[in-house]
Amino acid sequence: GPLARITAPGAELRVATDIPDYVRQTLEEVPPAGFTLERQAGLGKAWDDWLSTRYEQKALREGRQPHYLTFRRA
């Protein structure tokens, strides 16, 4: 896909969202586009260098659960 063409082999792609449909769609569309799922984590399992955003804090206050997906460019 277009993203794979401009991404170096071995590059990491991170997706963070609290919207279940985005998680589903990401898991369906990103691997066929040239990326391998390395890690799928939920609440409290963000990346070690993750800086929480105001959107994430709002989602947590409203009871929505964030998901953190890590892909690697093939």
Predicted model as a PDB file, atoms N, CA, C, CB and O in Angstrom, pLDDT in the B-factor column:
MODEL        1                                                                  
ATOM      1  N   GLY A   1       0.811  -1.188   0.000  1.00 76.00           N  
ATOM      2  CA  GLY A   1       0.000   0.000   0.000  1.00 76.00           C  
ATOM      3  C   GLY A   1       0.857   1.256   0.000  1.00 76.00           C  
ATOM      4  O   GLY A   1       2.082   1.175   0.092  1.00 76.00           O  
ATOM      5  N   PRO A   2       0.231   2.395  -0.101  1.00 85.00           N  
ATOM      6  CA  PRO A   2       0.959   3.674  -0.140  1.00 85.00           C  
ATOM      7  C   PRO A   2       1.834   3.905   1.091  1.00 85.00           C  
ATOM      8  CB  PRO A   2      -0.025   4.819  -0.273  1.00 85.00           C  
ATOM      9  O   PRO A   2       2.945   4.419   0.960  1.00 85.00           O  
ATOM     10  N   LEU A   3       1.367   3.543   2.266  1.00 86.00           N  
ATOM     11  CA  LEU A   3       2.165   3.756   3.476  1.00 86.00           C  
ATOM     12  C   LEU A   3       3.417   2.881   3.456  1.00 86.00           C  
ATOM     13  CB  LEU A   3       1.327   3.458   4.736  1.00 86.00           C  
ATOM     14  O   LEU A   3       4.496   3.334   3.837  1.00 86.00           O  
ATOM     15  N   ALA A   4       3.281   1.654   3.022  1.00 86.00           N  
ATOM     16  CA  ALA A   4       4.434   0.756   2.963  1.00 86.00           C  
ATOM     17  C   ALA A   4       5.481   1.269   1.972  1.00 86.00           C  
ATOM     18  CB  ALA A   4       3.987  -0.660   2.573  1.00 86.00           C  
ATOM     19  O   ALA A   4       6.681   1.096   2.187  1.00 86.00           O  
ATOM     20  N   ARG A   5       5.031   1.890   0.901  1.00 89.00           N  
ATOM     21  CA  ARG A   5       5.983   2.393  -0.104  1.00 89.00           C  
ATOM     22  C   ARG A   5       6.859   3.514   0.437  1.00 89.00           C  
ATOM     23  CB  ARG A   5       5.235   2.886  -1.332  1.00 89.00           C  
ATOM     24  O   ARG A   5       7.997   3.671  -0.006  1.00 89.00           O  
ATOM     25  N   ILE A   6       6.359   4.284   1.371  1.00 92.00           N  
ATOM     26  CA  ILE A   6       7.140   5.417   1.894  1.00 92.00           C  
ATOM     27  C   ILE A   6       7.754   5.128   3.260  1.00 92.00           C  
ATOM     28  CB  ILE A   6       6.261   6.652   1.988  1.00 92.00           C  
ATOM     29  O   ILE A   6       8.355   6.011   3.871  1.00 92.00           O  
ATOM     30  N   THR A   7       7.606   3.896   3.741  1.00 93.00           N  
ATOM     31  CA  THR A   7       8.114   3.500   5.049  1.00 93.00           C  
ATOM     32  C   THR A   7       9.275   2.525   4.862  1.00 93.00           C  
ATOM     33  CB  THR A   7       6.988   2.861   5.914  1.00 93.00           C  
ATOM     34  O   THR A   7       9.185   1.590   4.067  1.00 93.00           O  
ATOM     35  N   ALA A   8      10.341   2.743   5.581  1.00 94.00           N  
ATOM     36  CA  ALA A   8      11.516   1.877   5.481  1.00 94.00           C  
ATOM     37  C   ALA A   8      11.209   0.482   6.030  1.00 94.00           C  
ATOM     38  CB  ALA A   8      12.707   2.497   6.237  1.00 94.00           C  
ATOM     39  O   ALA A   8      10.467   0.350   7.003  1.00 94.00           O  
ATOM     40  N   PRO A   9      11.772  -0.552   5.418  1.00 94.00           N  
ATOM     41  CA  PRO A   9      11.618  -1.893   5.978  1.00 94.00           C  
ATOM     42  C   PRO A   9      12.090  -1.913   7.434  1.00 94.00           C  
ATOM     43  CB  PRO A   9      12.407  -2.927   5.138  1.00 94.00           C  
ATOM     44  O   PRO A   9      13.135  -1.356   7.770  1.00 94.00           O  
ATOM     45  N   GLY A  10      11.318  -2.551   8.270  1.00 96.00           N  
ATOM     46  CA  GLY A  10      11.645  -2.625   9.691  1.00 96.00           C  
ATOM     47  C   GLY A  10      11.091  -1.482  10.522  1.00 96.00           C  
ATOM     48  O   GLY A  10      11.170  -1.515  11.750  1.00 96.00           O  
ATOM     49  N   ALA A  11      10.530  -0.470   9.870  1.00 96.00           N  
ATOM     50  CA  ALA A  11       9.975   0.675  10.609  1.00 96.00           C  
ATOM     51  C   ALA A  11       8.782   0.240  11.460  1.00 96.00           C  
ATOM     52  CB  ALA A  11       9.550   1.800   9.631  1.00 96.00           C  
ATOM     53  O   ALA A  11       8.066  -0.703  11.123  1.00 96.00           O  
ATOM     54  N   GLU A  12       8.591   0.943  12.555  1.00 96.00           N  
ATOM     55  CA  GLU A  12       7.478   0.657  13.457  1.00 96.00           C  
ATOM     56  C   GLU A  12       6.328   1.612  13.176  1.00 96.00           C  
ATOM     57  CB  GLU A  12       7.923   0.765  14.933  1.00 96.00           C  
ATOM     58  O   GLU A  12       6.529   2.812  12.984  1.00 96.00           O  
ATOM     59  N   LEU A  13       5.122   1.062  13.154  1.00 96.00           N  
ATOM     60  CA  LEU A  13       3.897   1.847  13.010  1.00 96.00           C  
ATOM     61  C   LEU A  13       3.071   1.624  14.264  1.00 96.00           C  
ATOM     62  CB  LEU A  13       3.094   1.449  11.713  1.00 96.00           C  
ATOM     63  O   LEU A  13       2.752   0.488  14.613  1.00 96.00           O  
ATOM     64  N   ARG A  14       2.728   2.707  14.936  1.00 97.00           N  
ATOM     65  CA  ARG A  14       1.929   2.619  16.160  1.00 97.00           C  
ATOM     66  C   ARG A  14       0.563   3.245  15.936  1.00 97.00           C  
ATOM     67  CB  ARG A  14       2.649   3.309  17.338  1.00 97.00           C  
ATOM     68  O   ARG A  14       0.435   4.286  15.292  1.00 97.00           O  
ATOM     69  N   VAL A  15      -0.449   2.593  16.477  1.00 96.00           N  
ATOM     70  CA  VAL A  15      -1.819   3.103  16.406  1.00 96.00           C  
ATOM     71  C   VAL A  15      -2.389   3.039  17.816  1.00 96.00           C  
ATOM     72  CB  VAL A  15      -2.706   2.278  15.383  1.00 96.00           C  
ATOM     73  O   VAL A  15      -2.345   1.996  18.468  1.00 96.00           O  
ATOM     74  N   ALA A  16      -2.926   4.168  18.281  1.00 95.00           N  
ATOM     75  CA  ALA A  16      -3.601   4.217  19.576  1.00 95.00           C  
ATOM     76  C   ALA A  16      -4.995   4.770  19.337  1.00 95.00           C  
ATOM     77  CB  ALA A  16      -2.805   5.092  20.620  1.00 95.00           C  
ATOM     78  O   ALA A  16      -5.158   5.816  18.709  1.00 95.00           O  
ATOM     79  N   THR A  17      -6.004   4.059  19.843  1.00 94.00           N  
ATOM     80  CA  THR A  17      -7.373   4.512  19.672  1.00 94.00           C  
ATOM     81  C   THR A  17      -8.260   3.921  20.756  1.00 94.00           C  
ATOM     82  CB  THR A  17      -7.898   4.136  18.283  1.00 94.00           C  
ATOM     83  O   THR A  17      -7.964   2.866  21.317  1.00 94.00           O  
ATOM     84  N   ASP A  18      -9.339   4.611  21.036  1.00 94.00           N  
ATOM     85  CA  ASP A  18     -10.319   4.091  21.980  1.00 94.00           C  
ATOM     86  C   ASP A  18     -11.610   3.712  21.245  1.00 94.00           C  
ATOM     87  CB  ASP A  18     -10.608   5.129  23.089  1.00 94.00           C  
ATOM     88  O   ASP A  18     -12.636   3.468  21.880  1.00 94.00           O  
ATOM     89  N   ILE A  19     -11.559   3.663  19.932  1.00 94.00           N  
ATOM     90  CA  ILE A  19     -12.746   3.362  19.131  1.00 94.00           C  
ATOM     91  C   ILE A  19     -12.631   1.940  18.596  1.00 94.00           C  
ATOM     92  CB  ILE A  19     -12.913   4.384  17.962  1.00 94.00           C  
ATOM     93  O   ILE A  19     -11.786   1.671  17.743  1.00 94.00           O  
ATOM     94  N   PRO A  20     -13.473   1.017  19.088  1.00 94.00           N  
ATOM     95  CA  PRO A  20     -13.379  -0.387  18.675  1.00 94.00           C  
ATOM     96  C   PRO A  20     -13.420  -0.594  17.159  1.00 94.00           C  
ATOM     97  CB  PRO A  20     -14.493  -1.166  19.304  1.00 94.00           C  
ATOM     98  O   PRO A  20     -12.716  -1.462  16.642  1.00 94.00           O  
ATOM     99  N   ASP A  21     -14.220   0.175  16.446  1.00 97.00           N  
ATOM    100  CA  ASP A  21     -14.267   0.021  14.984  1.00 97.00           C  
ATOM    101  C   ASP A  21     -12.941   0.383  14.341  1.00 97.00           C  
ATOM    102  CB  ASP A  21     -15.376   0.886  14.392  1.00 97.00           C  
ATOM    103  O   ASP A  21     -12.574  -0.209  13.325  1.00 97.00           O  
ATOM    104  N   TYR A  22     -12.207   1.343  14.905  1.00 97.00           N  
ATOM    105  CA  TYR A  22     -10.891   1.705  14.375  1.00 97.00           C  
ATOM    106  C   TYR A  22      -9.903   0.565  14.608  1.00 97.00           C  
ATOM    107  CB  TYR A  22     -10.375   3.011  15.031  1.00 97.00           C  
ATOM    108  O   TYR A  22      -9.072   0.271  13.749  1.00 97.00           O  
ATOM    109  N   VAL A  23      -9.998  -0.074  15.772  1.00 96.00           N  
ATOM    110  CA  VAL A  23      -9.139  -1.221  16.059  1.00 96.00           C  
ATOM    111  C   VAL A  23      -9.412  -2.312  15.035  1.00 96.00           C  
ATOM    112  CB  VAL A  23      -9.369  -1.749  17.503  1.00 96.00           C  
ATOM    113  O   VAL A  23      -8.483  -2.841  14.424  1.00 96.00           O  
ATOM    114  N   ARG A  24     -10.677  -2.647  14.847  1.00 97.00           N  
ATOM    115  CA  ARG A  24     -11.060  -3.691  13.901  1.00 97.00           C  
ATOM    116  C   ARG A  24     -10.571  -3.366  12.501  1.00 97.00           C  
ATOM    117  CB  ARG A  24     -12.573  -3.876  13.895  1.00 97.00           C  
ATOM    118  O   ARG A  24      -9.964  -4.212  11.844  1.00 97.00           O  
ATOM    119  N   GLN A  25     -10.827  -2.153  12.040  1.00 97.00           N  
ATOM    120  CA  GLN A  25     -10.435  -1.767  10.694  1.00 97.00           C  
ATOM    121  C   GLN A  25      -8.914  -1.765  10.531  1.00 97.00           C  
ATOM    122  CB  GLN A  25     -11.000  -0.392  10.359  1.00 97.00           C  
ATOM    123  O   GLN A  25      -8.401  -2.191   9.496  1.00 97.00           O  
ATOM    124  N   THR A  26      -8.198  -1.292  11.539  1.00 97.00           N  
ATOM    125  CA  THR A  26      -6.739  -1.293  11.491  1.00 97.00           C  
ATOM    126  C   THR A  26      -6.209  -2.716  11.377  1.00 97.00           C  
ATOM    127  CB  THR A  26      -6.156  -0.604  12.735  1.00 97.00           C  
ATOM    128  O   THR A  26      -5.314  -2.987  10.577  1.00 97.00           O  
ATOM    129  N   LEU A  27      -6.761  -3.625  12.176  1.00 97.00           N  
ATOM    130  CA  LEU A  27      -6.306  -5.011  12.141  1.00 97.00           C  
ATOM    131  C   LEU A  27      -6.636  -5.684  10.809  1.00 97.00           C  
ATOM    132  CB  LEU A  27      -6.932  -5.794  13.286  1.00 97.00           C  
ATOM    133  O   LEU A  27      -5.928  -6.599  10.387  1.00 97.00           O  
ATOM    134  N   GLU A  28      -7.692  -5.243  10.153  1.00 97.00           N  
ATOM    135  CA  GLU A  28      -8.071  -5.804   8.853  1.00 97.00           C  
ATOM    136  C   GLU A  28      -7.225  -5.245   7.711  1.00 97.00           C  
ATOM    137  CB  GLU A  28      -9.542  -5.532   8.580  1.00 97.00           C  
ATOM    138  O   GLU A  28      -6.867  -5.976   6.787  1.00 97.00           O  
ATOM    139  N   GLU A  29      -6.905  -3.951   7.771  1.00 95.00           N  
ATOM    140  CA  GLU A  29      -6.308  -3.291   6.609  1.00 95.00           C  
ATOM    141  C   GLU A  29      -4.795  -3.104   6.648  1.00 95.00           C  
ATOM    142  CB  GLU A  29      -6.929  -1.978   6.445  1.00 95.00           C  
ATOM    143  O   GLU A  29      -4.157  -3.068   5.595  1.00 95.00           O  
ATOM    144  N   VAL A  30      -4.214  -2.987   7.823  1.00 96.00           N  
ATOM    145  CA  VAL A  30      -2.783  -2.694   7.894  1.00 96.00           C  
ATOM    146  C   VAL A  30      -1.911  -3.903   7.521  1.00 96.00           C  
ATOM    147  CB  VAL A  30      -2.428  -2.222   9.294  1.00 96.00           C  
ATOM    148  O   VAL A  30      -0.956  -3.726   6.764  1.00 96.00           O  
ATOM    149  N   PRO A  31      -2.186  -5.114   8.007  1.00 96.00           N  
ATOM    150  CA  PRO A  31      -1.332  -6.243   7.607  1.00 96.00           C  
ATOM    151  C   PRO A  31      -1.279  -6.488   6.092  1.00 96.00           C  
ATOM    152  CB  PRO A  31      -1.817  -7.494   8.287  1.00 96.00           C  
ATOM    153  O   PRO A  31      -0.185  -6.689   5.562  1.00 96.00           O  
ATOM    154  N   PRO A  32      -2.398  -6.481   5.379  1.00 95.00           N  
ATOM    155  CA  PRO A  32      -2.299  -6.679   3.931  1.00 95.00           C  
ATOM    156  C   PRO A  32      -1.549  -5.543   3.216  1.00 95.00           C  
ATOM    157  CB  PRO A  32      -3.691  -6.815   3.343  1.00 95.00           C  
ATOM    158  O   PRO A  32      -1.121  -5.705   2.073  1.00 95.00           O  
ATOM    159  N   ALA A  33      -1.395  -4.411   3.883  1.00 94.00           N  
ATOM    160  CA  ALA A  33      -0.694  -3.265   3.286  1.00 94.00           C  
ATOM    161  C   ALA A  33       0.817  -3.346   3.493  1.00 94.00           C  
ATOM    162  CB  ALA A  33      -1.224  -1.960   3.876  1.00 94.00           C  
ATOM    163  O   ALA A  33       1.534  -2.417   3.124  1.00 94.00           O  
ATOM    164  N   GLY A  34       1.319  -4.444   4.080  1.00 94.00           N  
ATOM    165  CA  GLY A  34       2.757  -4.617   4.199  1.00 94.00           C  
ATOM    166  C   GLY A  34       3.319  -4.531   5.609  1.00 94.00           C  
ATOM    167  O   GLY A  34       4.523  -4.344   5.784  1.00 94.00           O  
ATOM    168  N   PHE A  35       2.464  -4.664   6.613  1.00 96.00           N  
ATOM    169  CA  PHE A  35       2.913  -4.568   8.007  1.00 96.00           C  
ATOM    170  C   PHE A  35       2.505  -5.812   8.785  1.00 96.00           C  
ATOM    171  CB  PHE A  35       2.335  -3.305   8.680  1.00 96.00           C  
ATOM    172  O   PHE A  35       1.464  -6.412   8.517  1.00 96.00           O  
ATOM    173  N   THR A  36       3.331  -6.189   9.745  1.00 96.00           N  
ATOM    174  CA  THR A  36       3.057  -7.338  10.604  1.00 96.00           C  
ATOM    175  C   THR A  36       2.674  -6.837  11.987  1.00 96.00           C  
ATOM    176  CB  THR A  36       4.286  -8.290  10.680  1.00 96.00           C  
ATOM    177  O   THR A  36       3.350  -5.976  12.549  1.00 96.00           O  
ATOM    178  N   LEU A  37       1.596  -7.371  12.534  1.00 97.00           N  
ATOM    179  CA  LEU A  37       1.195  -7.011  13.894  1.00 97.00           C  
ATOM    180  C   LEU A  37       2.194  -7.616  14.867  1.00 97.00           C  
ATOM    181  CB  LEU A  37      -0.256  -7.499  14.209  1.00 97.00           C  
ATOM    182  O   LEU A  37       2.399  -8.830  14.883  1.00 97.00           O  
ATOM    183  N   GLU A  38       2.813  -6.771  15.675  1.00 97.00           N  
ATOM    184  CA  GLU A  38       3.772  -7.242  16.685  1.00 97.00           C  
ATOM    185  C   GLU A  38       3.171  -7.279  18.077  1.00 97.00           C  
ATOM    186  CB  GLU A  38       5.002  -6.358  16.693  1.00 97.00           C  
ATOM    187  O   GLU A  38       3.524  -8.129  18.894  1.00 97.00           O  
ATOM    188  N   ARG A  39       2.262  -6.354  18.341  1.00 96.00           N  
ATOM    189  CA  ARG A  39       1.746  -6.232  19.707  1.00 96.00           C  
ATOM    190  C   ARG A  39       0.383  -5.578  19.683  1.00 96.00           C  
ATOM    191  CB  ARG A  39       2.713  -5.423  20.595  1.00 96.00           C  
ATOM    192  O   ARG A  39       0.159  -4.594  18.978  1.00 96.00           O  
ATOM    193  N   GLN A  40      -0.531  -6.144  20.469  1.00 94.00           N  
ATOM    194  CA  GLN A  40      -1.846  -5.547  20.660  1.00 94.00           C  
ATOM    195  C   GLN A  40      -2.075  -5.496  22.158  1.00 94.00           C  
ATOM    196  CB  GLN A  40      -2.986  -6.357  19.918  1.00 94.00           C  
ATOM    197  O   GLN A  40      -2.115  -6.532  22.823  1.00 94.00           O  
ATOM    198  N   ALA A  41      -2.224  -4.294  22.687  1.00 93.00           N  
ATOM    199  CA  ALA A  41      -2.339  -4.134  24.132  1.00 93.00           C  
ATOM    200  C   ALA A  41      -3.523  -3.240  24.476  1.00 93.00           C  
ATOM    201  CB  ALA A  41      -1.044  -3.552  24.716  1.00 93.00           C  
ATOM    202  O   ALA A  41      -3.988  -2.447  23.658  1.00 93.00           O  
ATOM    203  N   GLY A  42      -3.989  -3.390  25.693  1.00 86.00           N  
ATOM    204  CA  GLY A  42      -5.105  -2.586  26.150  1.00 86.00           C  
ATOM    205  C   GLY A  42      -4.689  -1.622  27.243  1.00 86.00           C  
ATOM    206  O   GLY A  42      -3.519  -1.256  27.361  1.00 86.00           O  
ATOM    207  N   LEU A  43      -5.650  -1.225  28.024  1.00 75.00           N  
ATOM    208  CA  LEU A  43      -5.479  -0.226  29.074  1.00 75.00           C  
ATOM    209  C   LEU A  43      -4.249  -0.503  29.935  1.00 75.00           C  
ATOM    210  CB  LEU A  43      -6.718  -0.175  29.950  1.00 75.00           C  
ATOM    211  O   LEU A  43      -4.036  -1.619  30.408  1.00 75.00           O  
ATOM    212  N   GLY A  44      -3.454   0.534  30.123  1.00 76.00           N  
ATOM    213  CA  GLY A  44      -2.279   0.435  30.964  1.00 76.00           C  
ATOM    214  C   GLY A  44      -1.093  -0.237  30.298  1.00 76.00           C  
ATOM    215  O   GLY A  44      -0.073  -0.474  30.946  1.00 76.00           O  
ATOM    216  N   LYS A  45      -1.210  -0.545  29.024  1.00 89.00           N  
ATOM    217  CA  LYS A  45      -0.148  -1.275  28.327  1.00 89.00           C  
ATOM    218  C   LYS A  45       0.408  -0.484  27.147  1.00 89.00           C  
ATOM    219  CB  LYS A  45      -0.668  -2.623  27.842  1.00 89.00           C  
ATOM    220  O   LYS A  45       0.836  -1.067  26.152  1.00 89.00           O  
ATOM    221  N   ALA A  46       0.401   0.823  27.257  1.00 91.00           N  
ATOM    222  CA  ALA A  46       0.962   1.658  26.189  1.00 91.00           C  
ATOM    223  C   ALA A  46       2.464   1.424  26.111  1.00 91.00           C  
ATOM    224  CB  ALA A  46       0.652   3.167  26.433  1.00 91.00           C  
ATOM    225  O   ALA A  46       3.025   0.696  26.930  1.00 91.00           O  
ATOM    226  N   TRP A  47       3.099   2.022  25.156  1.00 94.00           N  
ATOM    227  CA  TRP A  47       4.540   1.896  24.959  1.00 94.00           C  
ATOM    228  C   TRP A  47       5.281   2.606  26.096  1.00 94.00           C  
ATOM    229  CB  TRP A  47       4.960   2.480  23.581  1.00 94.00           C  
ATOM    230  O   TRP A  47       4.764   3.548  26.696  1.00 94.00           O  
ATOM    231  N   ASP A  48       6.494   2.142  26.378  1.00 92.00           N  
ATOM    232  CA  ASP A  48       7.287   2.724  27.471  1.00 92.00           C  
ATOM    233  C   ASP A  48       7.523   4.223  27.274  1.00 92.00           C  
ATOM    234  CB  ASP A  48       8.631   2.001  27.587  1.00 92.00           C  
ATOM    235  O   ASP A  48       7.589   4.974  28.247  1.00 92.00           O  
ATOM    236  N   ASP A  49       7.651   4.657  26.022  1.00 94.00           N  
ATOM    237  CA  ASP A  49       7.922   6.075  25.754  1.00 94.00           C  
ATOM    238  C   ASP A  49       6.657   6.862  25.394  1.00 94.00           C  
ATOM    239  CB  ASP A  49       8.935   6.200  24.626  1.00 94.00           C  
ATOM    240  O   ASP A  49       6.747   7.980  24.887  1.00 94.00           O  
ATOM    241  N   TRP A  50       5.504   6.292  25.648  1.00 93.00           N  
ATOM    242  CA  TRP A  50       4.233   6.918  25.305  1.00 93.00           C  
ATOM    243  C   TRP A  50       3.964   8.135  26.176  1.00 93.00           C  
ATOM    244  CB  TRP A  50       3.095   5.918  25.441  1.00 93.00           C  
ATOM    245  O   TRP A  50       4.086   8.075  27.399  1.00 93.00           O  
ATOM    246  N   LEU A  51       3.601   9.228  25.540  1.00 92.00           N  
ATOM    247  CA  LEU A  51       3.168  10.428  26.254  1.00 92.00           C  
ATOM    248  C   LEU A  51       1.665  10.543  26.065  1.00 92.00           C  
ATOM    249  CB  LEU A  51       3.915  11.721  25.740  1.00 92.00           C  
ATOM    250  O   LEU A  51       1.186  10.747  24.949  1.00 92.00           O  
ATOM    251  N   SER A  52       0.942  10.414  27.133  1.00 91.00           N  
ATOM    252  CA  SER A  52      -0.511  10.454  27.066  1.00 91.00           C  
ATOM    253  C   SER A  52      -0.988  11.785  26.490  1.00 91.00           C  
ATOM    254  CB  SER A  52      -1.116  10.225  28.454  1.00 91.00           C  
ATOM    255  O   SER A  52      -0.408  12.838  26.757  1.00 91.00           O  
ATOM    256  N   THR A  53      -2.048  11.717  25.704  1.00 92.00           N  
ATOM    257  CA  THR A  53      -2.611  12.921  25.091  1.00 92.00           C  
ATOM    258  C   THR A  53      -3.863  13.365  25.842  1.00 92.00           C  
ATOM    259  CB  THR A  53      -2.939  12.671  23.605  1.00 92.00           C  
ATOM    260  O   THR A  53      -4.420  12.612  26.640  1.00 92.00           O  
ATOM    261  N   ARG A  54      -4.286  14.565  25.583  1.00 94.00           N  
ATOM    262  CA  ARG A  54      -5.524  15.035  26.229  1.00 94.00           C  
ATOM    263  C   ARG A  54      -6.722  14.227  25.741  1.00 94.00           C  
ATOM    264  CB  ARG A  54      -5.750  16.543  25.948  1.00 94.00           C  
ATOM    265  O   ARG A  54      -7.700  14.063  26.470  1.00 94.00           O  
ATOM    266  N   TYR A  55      -6.647  13.719  24.506  1.00 91.00           N  
ATOM    267  CA  TYR A  55      -7.738  12.892  23.982  1.00 91.00           C  
ATOM    268  C   TYR A  55      -7.808  11.557  24.727  1.00 91.00           C  
ATOM    269  CB  TYR A  55      -7.553  12.650  22.466  1.00 91.00           C  
ATOM    270  O   TYR A  55      -8.890  11.056  25.029  1.00 91.00           O  
ATOM    271  N   GLU A  56      -6.634  10.995  25.016  1.00 91.00           N  
ATOM    272  CA  GLU A  56      -6.609   9.753  25.781  1.00 91.00           C  
ATOM    273  C   GLU A  56      -7.154   9.995  27.194  1.00 91.00           C  
ATOM    274  CB  GLU A  56      -5.170   9.181  25.842  1.00 91.00           C  
ATOM    275  O   GLU A  56      -7.940   9.194  27.700  1.00 91.00           O  
ATOM    276  N   GLN A  57      -6.742  11.083  27.823  1.00 93.00           N  
ATOM    277  CA  GLN A  57      -7.217  11.381  29.177  1.00 93.00           C  
ATOM    278  C   GLN A  57      -8.732  11.578  29.206  1.00 93.00           C  
ATOM    279  CB  GLN A  57      -6.518  12.632  29.722  1.00 93.00           C  
ATOM    280  O   GLN A  57      -9.399  11.146  30.146  1.00 93.00           O  
ATOM    281  N   LYS A  58      -9.271  12.228  28.180  1.00 93.00           N  
ATOM    282  CA  LYS A  58     -10.731  12.411  28.087  1.00 93.00           C  
ATOM    283  C   LYS A  58     -11.426  11.056  27.928  1.00 93.00           C  
ATOM    284  CB  LYS A  58     -11.096  13.345  26.893  1.00 93.00           C  
ATOM    285  O   LYS A  58     -12.442  10.795  28.571  1.00 93.00           O  
ATOM    286  N   ALA A  59     -10.877  10.206  27.076  1.00 92.00           N  
ATOM    287  CA  ALA A  59     -11.462   8.875  26.880  1.00 92.00           C  
ATOM    288  C   ALA A  59     -11.474   8.093  28.191  1.00 92.00           C  
ATOM    289  CB  ALA A  59     -10.681   8.094  25.804  1.00 92.00           C  
ATOM    290  O   ALA A  59     -12.467   7.446  28.523  1.00 92.00           O  
ATOM    291  N   LEU A  60     -10.376   8.155  28.929  1.00 92.00           N  
ATOM    292  CA  LEU A  60     -10.302   7.447  30.210  1.00 92.00           C  
ATOM    293  C   LEU A  60     -11.326   7.995  31.198  1.00 92.00           C  
ATOM    294  CB  LEU A  60      -8.889   7.556  30.802  1.00 92.00           C  
ATOM    295  O   LEU A  60     -11.992   7.230  31.896  1.00 92.00           O  
ATOM    296  N   ARG A  61     -11.451   9.320  31.256  1.00 95.00           N  
ATOM    297  CA  ARG A  61     -12.442   9.932  32.158  1.00 95.00           C  
ATOM    298  C   ARG A  61     -13.857   9.479  31.805  1.00 95.00           C  
ATOM    299  CB  ARG A  61     -12.352  11.473  32.095  1.00 95.00           C  
ATOM    300  O   ARG A  61     -14.709   9.316  32.679  1.00 95.00           O  
ATOM    301  N   GLU A  62     -14.090   9.278  30.506  1.00 95.00           N  
ATOM    302  CA  GLU A  62     -15.426   8.893  30.033  1.00 95.00           C  
ATOM    303  C   GLU A  62     -15.617   7.375  30.002  1.00 95.00           C  
ATOM    304  CB  GLU A  62     -15.669   9.466  28.642  1.00 95.00           C  
ATOM    305  O   GLU A  62     -16.645   6.885  29.536  1.00 95.00           O  
ATOM    306  N   GLY A  63     -14.630   6.641  30.497  1.00 94.00           N  
ATOM    307  CA  GLY A  63     -14.764   5.192  30.613  1.00 94.00           C  
ATOM    308  C   GLY A  63     -14.465   4.407  29.339  1.00 94.00           C  
ATOM    309  O   GLY A  63     -14.760   3.214  29.267  1.00 94.00           O  
ATOM    310  N   ARG A  64     -13.885   5.059  28.339  1.00 93.00           N  
ATOM    311  CA  ARG A  64     -13.523   4.345  27.113  1.00 93.00           C  
ATOM    312  C   ARG A  64     -12.140   3.731  27.280  1.00 93.00           C  
ATOM    313  CB  ARG A  64     -13.558   5.294  25.881  1.00 93.00           C  
ATOM    314  O   ARG A  64     -11.262   4.325  27.905  1.00 93.00           O  
ATOM    315  N   GLN A  65     -11.952   2.560  26.727  1.00 92.00           N  
ATOM    316  CA  GLN A  65     -10.703   1.819  26.899  1.00 92.00           C  
ATOM    317  C   GLN A  65      -9.783   2.011  25.697  1.00 92.00           C  
ATOM    318  CB  GLN A  65     -10.991   0.327  27.110  1.00 92.00           C  
ATOM    319  O   GLN A  65     -10.166   1.676  24.576  1.00 92.00           O  
ATOM    320  N   PRO A  66      -8.591   2.537  25.903  1.00 93.00           N  
ATOM    321  CA  PRO A  66      -7.654   2.677  24.800  1.00 93.00           C  
ATOM    322  C   PRO A  66      -7.049   1.338  24.387  1.00 93.00           C  
ATOM    323  CB  PRO A  66      -6.554   3.645  25.178  1.00 93.00           C  
ATOM    324  O   PRO A  66      -6.903   0.424  25.198  1.00 93.00           O  
ATOM    325  N   HIS A  67      -6.706   1.250  23.122  1.00 95.00           N  
ATOM    326  CA  HIS A  67      -6.014   0.092  22.555  1.00 95.00           C  
ATOM    327  C   HIS A  67      -4.754   0.613  21.889  1.00 95.00           C  
ATOM    328  CB  HIS A  67      -6.924  -0.700  21.533  1.00 95.00           C  
ATOM    329  O   HIS A  67      -4.752   1.684  21.282  1.00 95.00           O  
ATOM    330  N   TYR A  68      -3.689  -0.152  22.007  1.00 96.00           N  
ATOM    331  CA  TYR A  68      -2.396   0.228  21.463  1.00 96.00           C  
ATOM    332  C   TYR A  68      -1.916  -0.890  20.548  1.00 96.00           C  
ATOM    333  CB  TYR A  68      -1.364   0.513  22.597  1.00 96.00           C  
ATOM    334  O   TYR A  68      -1.699  -2.014  21.001  1.00 96.00           O  
ATOM    335  N   LEU A  69      -1.750  -0.593  19.284  1.00 97.00           N  
ATOM    336  CA  LEU A  69      -1.341  -1.585  18.297  1.00 97.00           C  
ATOM    337  C   LEU A  69       0.034  -1.216  17.762  1.00 97.00           C  
ATOM    338  CB  LEU A  69      -2.374  -1.684  17.142  1.00 97.00           C  
ATOM    339  O   LEU A  69       0.297  -0.052  17.460  1.00 97.00           O  
ATOM    340  N   THR A  70       0.906  -2.201  17.646  1.00 97.00           N  
ATOM    341  CA  THR A  70       2.239  -2.000  17.108  1.00 97.00           C  
ATOM    342  C   THR A  70       2.413  -2.915  15.905  1.00 97.00           C  
ATOM    343  CB  THR A  70       3.329  -2.270  18.185  1.00 97.00           C  
ATOM    344  O   THR A  70       2.214  -4.127  15.991  1.00 97.00           O  
ATOM    345  N   PHE A  71       2.786  -2.314  14.791  1.00 97.00           N  
ATOM    346  CA  PHE A  71       3.047  -3.046  13.552  1.00 97.00           C  
ATOM    347  C   PHE A  71       4.483  -2.806  13.135  1.00 97.00           C  
ATOM    348  CB  PHE A  71       2.069  -2.618  12.425  1.00 97.00           C  
ATOM    349  O   PHE A  71       5.087  -1.796  13.496  1.00 97.00           O  
ATOM    350  N   ARG A  72       5.024  -3.740  12.376  1.00 97.00           N  
ATOM    351  CA  ARG A  72       6.381  -3.606  11.838  1.00 97.00           C  
ATOM    352  C   ARG A  72       6.289  -3.757  10.323  1.00 97.00           C  
ATOM    353  CB  ARG A  72       7.367  -4.674  12.465  1.00 97.00           C  
ATOM    354  O   ARG A  72       5.645  -4.672   9.811  1.00 97.00           O  
ATOM    355  N   ARG A  73       6.949  -2.838   9.621  1.00 96.00           N  
ATOM    356  CA  ARG A  73       6.999  -2.879   8.149  1.00 96.00           C  
ATOM    357  C   ARG A  73       7.817  -4.095   7.738  1.00 96.00           C  
ATOM    358  CB  ARG A  73       7.618  -1.556   7.551  1.00 96.00           C  
ATOM    359  O   ARG A  73       8.942  -4.290   8.198  1.00 96.00           O  
ATOM    360  N   ALA A  74       7.246  -4.891   6.882  1.00 87.00           N  
ATOM    361  CA  ALA A  74       7.924  -6.113   6.400  1.00 87.00           C  
ATOM    362  C   ALA A  74       9.124  -5.768   5.548  1.00 87.00           C  
ATOM    363  CB  ALA A  74       6.957  -6.994   5.595  1.00 87.00           C  
ATOM    364  O   ALA A  74       9.812  -6.664   5.059  1.00 87.00           O  
TER     365      ALA A  74                                                      
ENDMDL                                                                          
END                                                                             
